[in-house]
């Protein structure tokens, strides 16, 4: 078995995120997780929400770590990772999903990739799909905390294309694919869970 990658942030934020998913994914069936990363979230949420078919996805270089977590957990409802580069039209899955989830991805993607991500979601979500996105967001162009400002500087030092995204700009992308914001849940460490519902 491959050694499992481990992200301490996943251990810290998974409980509060699960509270949101229990409320908003209670009547969902098929979830596409964009950017499954280490795979920790997938096995935790999949075990807690066995009614969901949880589809992991990420770039191919992340698959070995995700599979290590999935192999150990052996959950029948958590599916092996799809190769998904949000900027590549051809590798978005063909299935219709009535839910999507992503954590700590929008500030890692470049802004054009964030746009591509929402455009791709527009093609794979059902008419009444629900989307939950977790992470830090700016409000009206301002950081919501000093720690977020410092985090943004750290991101940009790694790659100038990274950075914390403004809530209004992300909301505009969501509206363009028929998503309406139905919940905005404060999370620990100056993060939030944004929940959208697609209108048929």
Phi, psi and omega in degrees: 000137179293150175294136184277131172290156183219127176245112181304327181300326179297321179295324183284324189260352188293325180296307177299323178294318180301323177303319179291315182295323178302322181285315192264345178249013184300326182252018179269164180237318188228119185246133171259117174267121180264122181076063183291345172062242181285336186098355183297314180299318185301314183287326180291311181288324179297321178292322183281338185233068188292349178283349183264138164273109188260109182266112176281156176200153174182178173294155190301327183292349177266350190294322183300316179294318178299315181296327179298317177293317182294320181297319181292318183286326178051049179270127183292339184263359179253118192263148180304152188292138168275149172280116182223111168254112190301337182276354183254109183304322190289345184251012171289140183294155182274343183291155172268130181247137177265008175202153173218148180221143174207138181233130173055045180245323190295330179278347176272323177291150169290163180299317175302325177290325175299316177299317178297323181298313180291323177298319178295318176301323179300335181271337187250352181273145174287171186296333181242030183293158177237142184232131175240125178234128182251142174156185176275147177219146170274158178235121182054038176081000183249146173290146181270355178198161176295323180295325177292322177298318178293321178297319179297319177297320179296317178300311183294334175290329176286316184200120185298343180278345179279167175154155178292133185269152179278135184303318183294322180293320178292318179299325179295321177295320179296316180299325183295339177250019172086019179265137178243130180292122181244349177201147179220101191253118176298139181238162176301160175059036174061034172253177176207158172251120177260132184237124179242150174240131178277138181262126181292000000 
